[in-house]
Amino acid sequence: MGRIPDAFIDDLLARSDLVEVIGTRVPLKRQGKEYSARCPFHDERSPSFTVSPVKQFYHCFGCGAHGTAISFLMNYDRLEFLDAVEELARRIGVEVPRDTRQRNVNPDLQDLYTAVDAAAKFFRAQLATSPKAQAYLDRRGIGAEARERFSIGYAPDGFTALRDALGTEPRRLQLLERAGLFSKNESGRVYDKFRDRVMFPIFDRRGRPIAFGGRVLEKDASPKYLNSPETPLFHKGRELYGLWQVRQAHNRIERLIVVEGYMDVVALFEAGFDTAVATLGTATTPDHAELLFRNAPDVYFCFDGDRAGRAAAWKAVESVLPRMKDGRQAFFLFLPDGEDPDSLVRRQGAPAFELQLKIATPLSQFLFDSLSTDVNLATLEGKGRLAERAKPLLAQIPDGAFADLMQQRLTELTGVGGRAAPPQTHVPAQRARTTRGGTPAPKRSLVRSAIELLLQRPSLALDLAVPPRFAALDQPGVPLLVELVELVHERPDIGTGVLIEQFEGRDEYPALQKLAAQSQPGDPLQWQQVFHDNVVQLERLTLQQRIDTLQAKQREGGLDEADKVEMRALLQTLVRA
C-alpha cells in the first residue's frame, strides 16, 4: 500500500493554521505567544491545554494529549489518517497527490465495500415494498426519521432474493459470499443468509456499511437476532452499532450509553438519547473499551439485572480498568426484571430511563461490591481475601489520581496498603484547615460539618423534623448527629456548653469539646445555609441508600407490592430532590 510523501505532509502542516483548526472546535484564549483552553480530550476545570502557533503544536499538561493539526483532527473529529490529511488539504486549497490516493485504496477491499453497500440499498428498497416489515416497525414505534437515520431495511422471505438481485455474475456472487451475506448447506447450495428479517446495517467510522444485523418479525422465530460473520471488513470485537450515527449527531460526545441490541439503540435515539451504541452480540472487548473512551469521557453500561447481565458487566469492568485514565468515568446500570432499554422508554417514557442513568453505579463501587459479595469484612481473613482479589485488578489502572483513590479505598476496606484508620465510632478531633505547605486539608464529611455547625449554633436543629429524615443513613457519625438534633428539640433554648455536657463521660465528649472550641468561619447566616445544604445532601444519600436496598432485593426477586410502591415513590422524590 502506498503512503503519502513526507514532503507533502510537512508542507501541508506548515501551511495549515493550527490555531484556526483547533479554534473552530474549541474556544481558545490568548496567553502571551500561545493559546490555552480546557482540554477537549479529558474533563478539567482549569485550562491545561496549550496551542503554540509558532511550533504548530498542541499539548495538554493534564492528560498528555499532544500533536499536530493532523492528529488533532484524527482525535477530535475521529477521522482516519487519510481523511484528516484530505480535510487539511481542502482547507488550504491543495490536492492530495492523486497517485498516492489511488495506491492507498486496496481494490479488493473497495469491491467488498461496494458489494455490501449494494446489499444495504437492496434491503432499504425492500422495506419500502413490505407492508409486513413496515407494520412491525410501526408497532415498535420506529418512525420514518429513525428508519432513514439508521438505513433500516428488510430482507425478503425466500432463499435467493438477494442473490437474484445482486449476485448474477460470478465476481459479484463471490464478493457477497465473502461479505457474509450468503450461507452454504452441506450439499454446497448457496442461499441468502438473511431472510424475512428487519435489517440493521452496521457502519464503520467513515460511514460505510460493513455488516448487518437481522431481527425476526415473528415472536416465535429463532434466532431472534442474526449477525454477519467476521469478514475482511467486519470484526465484531472492534465495532459498535450506532457509533456512526452518534458522531453525526454530536461534534463533542459527553457520554455514551452501551446497550445490548440494535432495537435498544434505535429506541433510545427515538426517545432523545442519541448517544446510545451497542456491542454486536459479544461481550465488551478491550477494543470496544478503547473505542468508547476515545469518543466520550463518560461511558454508561446498561445490562439486564439477572446473573447473565452482571456477568456481562464484569466483562466490561475487566476491559475498562486498564483504560481508566484520569478524567474518564464508567457507570453500570441494571434494569428491572423483564425490562430492556427499548421496553422501558416505550412503556415508562424517557424520564424513567434518565433516572436509571442518574442513579447508575460508579465503576469503583461496582468493582468493590462485586469482589465483596461472599466476603466477611468483619474478619481479618475476609479483608485479606478482598485485598488478594482486588490487587491484580487495581494494578491494571493507569497511574494517576484514580488509581491512587482506588488503592486508598481498598486500604479503607481492608487496611492493606497503608495504616488502617480505627473504626469511627465518634466524631474525630478537628483537622487543621491546611497542611504545613499551605495546601487545603481533606474535605470534611457532610456529617462532621453538620455537627460542627450545630455545636456553634444549636438552634439550627429546630428547622429539622424529629427524627430527621436522614436518621436511617448508614454513615459514621449519623447517630450522634441525630441525638444532637433530638436534644435541641427537647430543650429549644439550649446553648453549646450545656449541649456538650450531656455527653460527659461518653467517648464522644472530648471530640465534641474540641469541635465546639474552634471558631467557625463566616457569619451565622452563612452557617444556616451550609447546614441546610448538608442536610439536603444527607437526605438525598438516605433516599439513595434505600433505593439501593430495594434494587438489591429486586434482583433477588423479593419485591412485594408495597416495596414496588415505595420504590416508585422514592425514585420520584429523588428526581425532584
PALUMGU-459991 format. One record per residue: residue in one letter; x, y, z of N, C-alpha, C in turn. Coordinates in pm, whole numbers, plus 50000, padded with zeros to 5 digits. Example, Ala and Ser with C-alpha at 12.3 -4.5 7.8 and 13.67 -1.06 7.14 Angstrom:
% residues 2
A513194943150780512304955050780513204967050780/S512854977550708513674989450714512905000350787/
This chain:
% residues 577
M500854988250000500005000050000500895012450000/G500595021949915501375034149906501195042950027/R502085052850040501995062150151502145076250098/I501605085750172501705099650133503125104350159/P503755111050063505145115450080505325124550201/D506415122650272506685130950390506745145750353/A507285148750235507425162850194506055169450182/F505065161850133503725167450121503125170050259/I503305160650352502785162250488503425174350554/D504755175650541505455186950603504935200150548/D504765200950417504275213250356502845216150398/L502035205650408500635207250448500545212950590/L501345207650682501325212450820501885226650831/A502915229650751503495242950756502505253450706/R501645249850613500695259350555499365259650629/S499155250150719497895249650795498035258050923/D497015265450955496995273551077496385265151189/L497235259951279496765251251386495775258351477/V496025271151504495115278751590493735279551527/E493675281451398492385282151329491685268551329/V492465257851303491885244351300491275240951435/I492025243251544491535239951678490495250051724/G490725262951693489825273551741488405272651689/T488205266151573486845264451522486095253451597/R486825245851679486215234751752486275236551904/V487295243651951487505245452095487755260252122/P487045266552217487285280752248488705282852302/L489505290752232490895293352273491015307452331/K491885308852429492155321752490493635324652479/R493965336652428495365340052407496065342352540/Q497225336552556498075338752673499505340852625/G499865353652610501185356852556501295352452411/K502295344352385502515339752248501725327152216/E501085321552315500365309052293498885310552326/Y498135299852307496705299652336496425288052432/S495395289952515495055279352610493555276752607/A493195265252658491785261352665491675249752762/R490445246752800490205234252872490315222852771/C491025212652810491345201852716490085195152661/P489985193652530488815186852472488875171652483/F489985166452534490155151952539490005146052678/H489835154452780489505149452913488835160552991/D488095156853094487375166553175488335173953267/E488235187153269489035195153361488355208553382/R488645214853495488025227653529488915239553494/S490225237753506491135248553473491935244653349/P492215254453261492875251253133494285245753151/S494535234453086495905229053082496285225252939/F495425229052844495615225752703496215238052635/T497395236652575498115247952517498345245752368/V498125256252290498355255852146499415266252112/S500455261952045501535270952006501485273451856/P501155285751814501135288751670502515288751609/V503525291651690504905291751638505355277451612/K505135268751708505555254751694504545246451614/Q503335251951592502255244251528502065230851598/F501895232051731501875220151815500955222851933/Y500195212551973499355214052093499795203952197/H499545207352324499925198252432499015200652551/C498585189852615497805190852738498655185952854/F498865194752952499655191153068498875182453166/G497575181053141496755172553227496765157953186/C496375155353060496255141353014497375137152921/G498195146852878499325143352793499025143252644/A497785146352603497465146752461498325157252392/H498845154052273499695163552203499755159552056/G500235168951974500395165551834500235177251742/T499985174151614499855184051508498385185651467/A498175193351363496815195251313496215181951266/I497045173351211496525160451163496055151851280/S496895150651382496505142251497495305148251570/F495205161751571494045167751636492755163851564/L492765164851431491555161051355491245146151371/M492265137951378492025123651396491375120851532/N491835127751636491315125251770490015132651798/Y489905145051753488715153051785487565149951690/D487845150051559486805146951461486685132051434/R487595124151494487605109551481487705105251334/L488675111451266488915108151126490055098251112/E490015090551005491165082350970492275091650920/F493515086450916494665094850879494465101350742/L494115093450643493965098950508492855109350503/D491765106950577490665116650579491105129650645/A491925128750752492425140850817493325148750723/V494185141750649495055148350552494215155350445/E493205148550394492365154550290491575166450343/E491165165950471490455177250530491365189450538/L492605187650582493545198950587493855204050447/A494035194850354494315198950216493155207050159/R491955202950188490785210450140490745224450197/R491115225850326491075238950391492015248950326/I493175244150280494135253550221494125253150068/G493225245050012493045245149868494085237649788/V494595226349842495555218249766495005204149751/E495555197049655495115183249629496125173449689/V495605163049752496465152049792496915145149664/P498225142249649498705135949524497815124349481/R497335125249357496345115749307496855101449309/D498105099249268498605085549265498715079849406/T498955088849503499035084249641497685079149688/R496635086849656495295082549698494925069349633/Q495295067649506494955055249439495705043349499/R496985045749536497765034849594497275031049732/N496645040649802496165037849937494835030549938/V494255028049823492995020849815493275006649769/N492894996949850493024982849813491844979249723/P492094976249595490974973849502490044962649549/D490624952049609489814940849653488864945049766/L489404952349864488554957149974487524967149923/Q487934975549829486984985349776485804978449709/D486054967549641484964960049579484044953949685/L484644949649798483824944249907482914955049965/Y483474967049987482654978150036481494980949941/T481794980649812480764983349712479674972849716/A480064960249734479084949349739478184950549861/V478764953649978477954955050099477024967150087/D477534977850028476694989650009475514986549917/A475754978549814474674974649724473634966249798/A474084957449887473134949449966472314958350058/A472954968350120472224977550208471134985050132/K471454989250012470464996349929469334986949888/F469684974449860468644964749826467684962849943/F468214960950063467354958950180466484971250206/R467044983150186466264995450204465094995850107/A465364992249984464294992449883463214982149916/Q463614970749970462634960450003461724964750119/L462254972550212461414977350322460264985850269/A460564993850169459535002650112458394994850047/T458644982150012457604974249943457034963350033/S457384963350162456924952750252456004958350360/P454694957350343453774961950447453994954850581/K454384941950575454594934450698455744940350779/A456874943150713458034948850784457734962850834/Q457034970750753456684984350794455754984050916/A454814974750915453884973551028454634969751156/Y455614961151140456424957251257457134969451316/L457764977451231458464989451280457474999551339/D456295000351280455265009151335454905004851478/R454724991751497454374986751630455474989551732/R456704989351686457824991851777458105006651795/G457315015151731457485029551749458675035351675/I459135028751569460285033551493459775041551374/G459925054651380459375063451279460265064851156/A459795072951062460485074550934461885080450952/E462005090051044463315096451063464345086451113/A463955078151207464895068051260465215057651153/R464245053851074464485044050968465515049450869/E465385062350842466335068550749467705070050813/R467735074550939469005076851008469835064051016/F469165052851044469875040151062469845031450936/S469265036650826469195029150699468595015350718/I467545014650798466915001750828466264996150701/G466404983250681465854976850562465114963950597/Y464864956150496464134943550513464684933250416/A465004921250467465434910050383464224901550353/P463824900250228462594892950195462684878150233/D461514872450250461434858050274461814850850144/G462394839450156462864832250037464374830550043/F464884821249961466294817649973467204824649873/T466654831649774467534837049669467224851449632/A466474858649714466084872249676467304881249655/L468204881549752469404889949739470304884749627/R470454871649623471314865749521470794868949381/D469504867649361468934870349228469094884949191/A468994893949290469074908249261470494913049237/L471464907449310472824913049304473904903249263/G473634890549270474734880949253474714873249124/T474274879349017474134872048892475474868748827/E476474877348844477794874448786478694867948890/P479594859048848480434851648943481234860749037/R481794871548985482614880549068481764886549179/R480574891649146479694897749248479244887049347/L478914875249299478494864249387479584860949488/Q480824860649442481954857749530482124868749635/L481964881249596482114892349689481034891949797/L479804889349757478714888649855478904877249952/E479454866149902479734854949991480844858550090/R481894865250041482994869650130482504879850232/A481484887350198480944897450290479984891350392/G479784878150388478964871550488477494872150462/L477094874650337475674876250306475034863450252/F475834853350230475314840450184475704829550283/S474914818850284475244806850358475314795250259/K475914784250305476064772650218475684760250297/N474834751650238474454739450309475424728150278/E475144716350334476074705050321476254700550177/S475234702550096475324698349956476004708749868/G476394720249929477094730449853476194741149796/R474894740649826473974750649773474144763849847/V474274774749774474444788049832473084795149834/Y472764801149948471474808049960471634820250051/D470624828950050470684841450129470774838250277/K471694844850346471834842750490470684849150566/F470264861050524469214868450593467904867150516/R466864862250584465574860050520464454864150615/D463524871950566462364876550642462794882850775/R463684892450764464194899450882464294914350856/V464044922050963464364936350959465874937550966/M466454945550877467904946050863468484959250916/F469524957950997470214969351055471644969651003/P471964978450909473344979250861474274984350973/I475464978950976476494983251070477504991450990/F477745003851036478615012950963479985013951030/D481015015750949482345017951006482515032751040/R483735036451079483975050051127483945060451016/R483865055950890483735065250778482325064950720/G481405058150788480025058050743479725048250633/R480585038250615480355028150511479735015650573/P478685010050512478124997550565479134986250549/I479354978650656480344967950651479754954450693/A478574954650754477954942150801476494945050834/F475784934550879474364936050908473974928151033/G472934932851095472224925051196470794923851151/G470234911951162468854909751119467994904851233/R466814910751249465894906851357464644900751299/V464184889951360462964883351312461744892251339/L460694890151262459464897751281458474890251370/E458564876951370457634868851448458264865251583/K457474865551688457984862951823458604849151837/D458014839251774458444825451795459614821351706/A459964829751610461044826151518462394827151590/S463354819651542464684819951603465734817451495/P466964822051515467354830251631466764844251620/K466564850551737465954863751740466774873751659/Y468074873751681468994882151605469984873451531/L470304877351409471314870451329472294881151281/N473584879151310474604889051275475504883951163/S476084893151091477084889350990478254882551058/P478884873050991480084866851046481284876351032/E482404872451089483644880251072484034879950924/T484424891350873484834892650733486054901750726/P486654903250607487764912750596487374927050634/L486094930450626485624943850661485134944850805/F484704933850863483954934350988484554925251094/H484914931351208485384923951325484524928651442/K483634919951487482624924251583483204929351714/G484394924651750485004929251874485604943151864/R485554949151744486124962551725485094972951685/E483874968851660482854978051610481724979951711/L481084991351704479934994551789478784999251701/Y477664992351712476494996651635476005010151685/G475755019251592475225032451626476275043151645/L477555039451652478585049651678478655059651564/W478475055151442478495064551330477365074751344/Q476185070251383475065079351398475285089051515/V475905084151622476215093051736477165103951691/R478165100351614479145110151567478515120651477/Q477545116451399476865125951312476005135751392/A475545131451508474655139851589475415149451680/H476705146851705477455154851804478855157951755/N479255170551771480655173951749481505169051865/R480945170251986481635165252105480645156552183/I481055144452210480185134752276480495134852425/E479515138352507479735139252651479645125552718/R478775116852668478625103652727478155093852622/L478495081352641478005070552557477255060652644/I476135055652593475315045952665475425032752590/V475995022752652476235009952586475115000252622/V474384995852519473274986452539473574973752460/E472624964552460472924951252404472314948452267/G471324956352223470624952852100470444964552005/Y470254961351878470014971551776468754979551807/M467674972551843466434979551871466564988651992/D467394984752089467624993352205468245006652162/V469215005952072469875018052024468865027051952/V468125021151860467175029051780466095035051870/A465575027051964464535032052054465045043452141/L466285042452188466835053152271467035065952189/F467485064552065467565076251978466195082651963/E465185074451940463815079651924463365087152050/A463835082652167463425088852293464305100752331/G465275104152246466125115752274467495112352328/F467795099452349469115095452399469985091852277/D470485102152211471175099952084472675097852101/T473065091552212474455087452231474505072652266/A473535064952220473475050552250474205042552144/V474935032352188475615023152097475415008952151/A475724999152070475564985152114476754976852070/T477144967752158478104957452117477354947552029/L478074940551947477444932951841477444918051872/G476584914451968476434900452002477644894652072/T478434903152137479624898352206479834906652331/A480634901452423480954908952544481814921052509/T481854930652600482684942552579484154938352575/T484814941752466486214937952449487124949752482/P488434947252500489364958552517489314968452403/D489124963752280489004972952166487744981452179/H486664975352224485444983152249485704994152351/A486344990352461486594999952568487435011652518/E488475008652442489325019252388488525028252295/L487695022252211486885030052117485875038852191/L485275033452295484305041052373484955053452435/F486075051452502486715062652572487405072252476/R487715067652358488285076852260487225086552209/N485965082852229484875091352181484175099252290/A484215094752414483495101552522484195099152655/P484155109052746484795107252877483975098652971/D482645098352953481765090853042481075079852963/V481125067653017480505056152949479585049053048/Y478335047253007477325040453088477035026853026/F477285016253101476995002753054475644998453110/C474744994753021473374991353060473124976453035/F472794969153142472604954653132471314950453202/D470864938253170469784932153246470254929753389/G469314929553483469684927753622469894913353664/D469794903753569469944889653606471424885853613/R471674873053639473044868453656473864870453528/A473234867953412473954869653286474334884253265/G473424893353303473714907553289474874911953376/R474924906653498476004910353588477324904053543/A477254892353484478474886253429478994894553312/A478084899553228478484908053116479084921153168/A478514926353276479044938653335480464936453385/W480714924853445482064922153495483064921153380/K482644915353267483504915053149483864929353107/A482874938153114483134952153080484134958453176/V484014955353306484964960453405486384956353369/E486564943853335487894938753304488494945653181/S487634949353085488124956252966488374971052991/V487604976853082487654991253105488804995153198/L489084987153301490054991053404491394995653346/P491994988653250493304993153201493225006253122/R492025011153097491855023453018491265034853101/M491245033153233490665043253320491675054253354/K492045061853251492895073353275492095083953351/D492825093053418492135103553492491215111453400/G490045114653448489055122053369488025113153305/R488285100153299487315090853242486455085153354/Q485195082353321484275076553418483465065353352/A483245054753427482395043853381481325041353486/F480115038753438478975036153526478255023553479/F477565017353573476825004953541475395006353592/L474445003553504473045003453548472404990353506/F471614985053597470954972153578469454974453579/L468804971153470467384973953455466544963953533/P465334968153572464434958853643464144946353561/D463774935853630463484923053564462464924853453/G462764918653339461824919053227461904931553143/E462764940853178462864953353103464184953753025/D464124960152907465334964052837465154978852801/P466184985652753466024999952725464865003052631/D464674994552530463574996452436462234996252507/S461984985652586460684984452653460504995252759/L461594998852827461495008752934461085022452881/V461725026952775461385040252724460025040452656/R459615028752598458305028552534457175028152636/R457375020952747456305019552846456295030652950/Q457485035052992457555044553101458045058353060/G458565059552937458985072652889460445075452917/A460935085952852462345089752865462755093053007/P461905099853088462335103153225462715090853308/A462035079653285462345067553362463745062553329/F464125063353202465475058953166466525068953213/E466205081753203467145091953252467395090053401/L466365086153473466535083653616467465071853639/Q467325061353557468225049953570469685054253548/L469905063053453471255068153430471735076253550/K470815083853607471175092653719471625084753840/I471045073053861471375065153980472295053453946/A472925053953829473825043153789474985041753889/T475485029653900476555026553996477915029653935/P478745037754002480095040453951480935027753946/L481885027553856482765016053841483405012153974/S483905021954050484585018954175483685011254271/Q482445015754284481515009054376481154995054325/F480904993854195480534980854140481664970854157/L482894975354137484034966354149484154961054292/F484174970254390484364965654528483144957954579/D481934961954536480744954454577480794940154522/S481214938754396481264925554334482314916754400/L483464922554429484534914754492484204911054635/S483294918754699482964916354841481734907754861/T481174902554752479884895654761479864884654867/D480874876154868480894864954962482014866455065/V482354879155097483464881755188482944888155315/N483404883155429483054888955559484134898955599/L483864911855576484854922155604485004924955752/A484224918055834484384919655979485544911156031/T486104902655946487204894055989488464897655912/L489614894855972490884897155904491004888255782/E490484875955794490554866755681489764872255561/G488584877755590487784883455483488454895355418/K489054904055498489764915555444490944911055358/G491634900555404492744895255325492274889655192/R491124882955193490594877555067490234888654969/L489584899255019489224910354931490474916854874/A491484919254959492714925454912493384917054804/E493374903854824494014894954727493284895154594/R491964896254599491184896854475491384910154403/A491454920854481491454934254422492804938354367/K493874933854430495204938854392495534937254244/P495364925354184495704924154041494844932753951/L493594935353992492714943953912493144958553923/L493424963054043493834976954062495174979653995/A496014969553985497324971253921497184974553772/Q496024971653714495824974353571495464988853543/I495054996353646494625010253626495845018953598/P495805027353495496945036153467497275045053587/D498545048353601498965057053710498215070353705/G497845075353821497125087953827496275088653951/A495465099253958494645101454077493635090254099/F493015085353990492015074954007492635062154062/A493805058654012494495046754064494805048454213/D495255060454250495565063054392494315061954478/L493205067454429491965067354507491415053054520/M491565045154416491095031254425491925023454527/Q493245025954527494095019254626493735024054766/Q493435037054777493035042554907491745036154955/R490815033854865489555027554902489785013254949/L490675006054882491004992454925491594992755066/T492435002555092493025003955226491955006655330/E490975015055295489885017955389489105005355422/L488904996855322488094984755342488854973655413/T490164972955388490914961455437492084964855528/G492574977355522493784980855596495044977255522/V494934970855406496104966755329496554978255240/G497844981155241498384991755157498615004655231/G498355004855358498565016755439498055014255578/R498305023355668497835021655805496325023255808/A495625013355853494165013755857493705023355964/A492705031555931492145040756030491315032856130/P491315036956257490475029956356489015031956324/P488165022856365486725024456340486235037756394/Q485455045056314484995058256353483665057056427/T483755055556558482555054056639482085067356697/H482935077456683482555090756729483225101056640/V482905113556660483445124056574484905126556610/P485845125656516487245127856547487545142556570/A488695144856628489095158556652489265165956520/Q489075179056525489145187356406490555187256346/R490635185356216491915186256148492255200756120/A493535203356100493945216756062493345219955926/R493045232755902492435236655775493375235055657/T494675236755681495635234955574496805226755624/T497535220955532498745213855569499875223755590/R501005218655634502135227555663502535235155538/G502405228955421502785235755297501735245455247/G500615246555316499585256155276498525250555186/T498585237555154497565231655068496335228155150/P495135228455088493925225755165493935211855225/A493395210655346493255197555410492125189855344/P492065176755363490985168855304489615174455343/K488685173655250487355179155273486635171555385/R485975179155472485245172955582483995165855529/S483555155855604482355148855564481135157555592/L480035154155527478785161555548478345160655694/V478475148655753478045146555891478885154955986/R480185154455967481085162056053480815177056044/S480635181955921480365196155903479065200255973/A478025191855962476745195056026476885195456178/I477655186056234477855185856380478595198356425/E479635202256351480375214356386479465226556390/L478645228056288477745239656282476705239156393/L476195227256422475185225656526475745229156663/L477015226056684477655229656812477845244856822/Q478075251156709478235265756710476905272756733/R475845267056676474525273456684473465262656695/P473195257556816472255246356834470865248756775/S470415261156768469065263856720468865259856574/L469955257256502469825252556364469035239556357/A469095231556463468405218656464466895220156465/L466405231856506464945233656517464265233856381/D465055235656275464485235456140464245221256089/L464725211356164464605197456120463475190356192/A462955179956124461955171356187462655162156288/V461865156356379462385146656475461595133556459/P462275122556429463695121856396463965127556257/P465195132056229465495137456095465305126855988/R465065131555866464825122155756466065114055720/F467235118655766468455111255735468825101655848/A467935099455945468275091356063468655077056026/A468115071855915468405057955878469685056555797/L470355067755767471555067155683472675059655754/D473255050055685474335041855742475665048555712/Q476005058455793477285065355781477815068355920/P479145068255937479715071556068479275085456114/G478905086656241478545099656297477075103156288/V476305096156204474885099556189474115097656320/P474315086556393473575085256521473865096756617/L475105101456621475435112756708474735125456663/L474725127956534474045139856482472555139256512/V471945127656496470515126056526470265128856674/E471135123856760470975125956904471075140756940/L471985147756876472115162156900470845169556859/V470305165956743469075172356695467925169856794/E467805157756841466725154456935466895161857068/L468135163357114468395170757238467975185357225/V468275191257112467905205357090466385206757086/H465695197257024464235198157019463625196457158/E464265188257238463765186657375463975199457457/R465045206657427465365218857501465715229657398/P464735236157338464955245357227465915256857259/D466025260857385466895272057420468285267657465/I468615255357448469885250057497471065256957428/G472105259657504473315265557449474375255057424/T475475259457364476525250057325477105242757447/G477435250357553478065244157669477195233357731/V475915236457750475005226757812474805214757721/L474755217357592474565206457496475725196457505/I476935201557513478105192757520478115184957651/E477685191457758477735184857887476825172557894/Q475875171657804475015159857800475805147257767/F477025149057715477825137557671479015134757764/E479035141357878480145139257971480195124558011/G481425119358011481625105258045481495095857928/R481115100957811480985092457692482185094257600/D482385084957508483535085557418483535098157332/E482355102857298482265114457208482635127657276/Y482655127757406482795140357481484055148257446/P485265142357449486465150257419486425156357279/A485975148557180485925153757043484935165257032/L483785163957095482795174857091483335187457156/Q484095186057263484695197757328485635205057232/K486475197557166487435203757074486725210556957/L485695203956904484965209856792484275222856833/A483695222956950482985234856997483925246357026/A485165243257062486125253757097486675260856975/Q486525255256859487095261356739486145271756681/S486725282056624485905292456562485495288056421/Q484265290856386483725286956256483805298856162/P484345297456044484415308755950483035312955903/G482935325555858481665330755807480785336055917/D479605340855877478665346355974477495336555993/P476665338556095475585329156124474645326356007/L474395336555924473535334155808474155323955713/Q475475324955695476165315255611476115301255673/W476265300955808476195287955875474865281155846/Q473785288955851472465283255829472345277255689/Q472895284355589472815279255452473655266655434/V474855266655491475725254955480475085242955551/F474525245455668473865234755743472695228955663/H471905238055605470765233655523471245225255405/D472305229855337472815222355222473305208555263/N473985207855377474465194855426473305185355452/V472265190555515471115182255548470425177155421/V470295185855322469685181855195470465170455132/Q471775171455135472605160955076472515147955156/L472445149155288472305137155370470965130255344/E469915138155326468605132355296468625125455160/R469325131355065469425125254932470185111954940/L471255111755019472015099355036471155088555102/T470275092855194469385083355259468415077255159/L467865085655073466985080654967467715070554879/Q468935074354838469695065554751470005052254818/Q470325052954948470625040755023469425031255024/R468235036755047467035028455050466725022754911/I466935031054806466715026354669467665014854638/D468935016254678469905005654654469474992654723/T468944993954846468494982254919467344975354847/L466384983354799465234977654728465654971454595/Q466604978054524467054972454397467784959254418/A468564958454525469224945654555468184934854583/K467134938554655466054929154684465334925254556/Q465194935054465464514932354338465304922454253/R466634923754254467454914654175467354900254226/E466994898954352466824885654410465374880854399/G464544889054333463154885154311462274886154433/G462634895254527461904895554653461044907654677/L460754915754575459934927754595458454924054600/D457764928354708456314926854711455684939854661/E454364940454660453684951954604453994964654682/A454064963454815454394975154897455784980354865/D456724971154844458084975254808458094982854675/K457314977854579457274984354447456704998454458/V455654999954538455075013254558456095022454622/E456805017154723457825025254789458935029154692/M459365019554608460415022254511460025033554417/R458805033054365458345043554273458325057154342/A457845057254465457775069854539459175075354566/L460095066654603461465071154631462135076554507/L461945069754393462555074354269462005087954227/Q460695089754244460105102654211460645113654302/T460795110354431461345120054525462775123554490/L463565113554449464965115854415465075124954293/V464205123054196464235131554076463935146054113/R462975147954206462615161754245463645167954337/A464445159654404465385164954504466475173454439/
